[in-house]
């Protein structure tokens, strides 16, 4: 009963970013991956991006419930139990000031065999057509090349179910303080 109730409530909860949980990505904080650094598509793959921005997933950090996705230095992208970004049954998205992105055991992050996650040189975050990142049952998050995603302090980013968030080429998405985005 409790699990089925949680699953039914999952469709009504929205993502939150608290005041202490801010994501700031500046133009100088662009993820760069060379052409030979494409993130693989299998479930057991290890994601590695070297140079100034490193995304590392070791063999024990395969895409799964306990996985760790890390971007080194000022941008830390982490998927772990103690996460700042949690995509749970209630679909809460939380991003802290130190830019730690973490996804808990109950997350809805699924990367299927046919999906490719690619971060190219010109882009900050690219998710291909077959779409690697799925956060919830029917949500698609797509961010195209050369864009900057900036989310300032005190804002709430809420993404409801069945939506598609797409950001076209070379655009800047800036979200000022204390504002709410609800889709």
Secondary structure, 3 states (H helix, E strand, C coil): CHHHHHHHHCCCCCCCCCCCCCCCCCCCCCCCCCCCCCECCCCCCCCEECCCCCEECCHHHCCCCCCCCEECCCCCECCCCCCCCCCCCCCCCCCCCCCCECCCCCCCEECCCCCCEECCCCCCCEECCCCCCEECCCCEEEECCCCEEEECCCCEEECCCCCEEEECCCCEEEECCCCEEEC
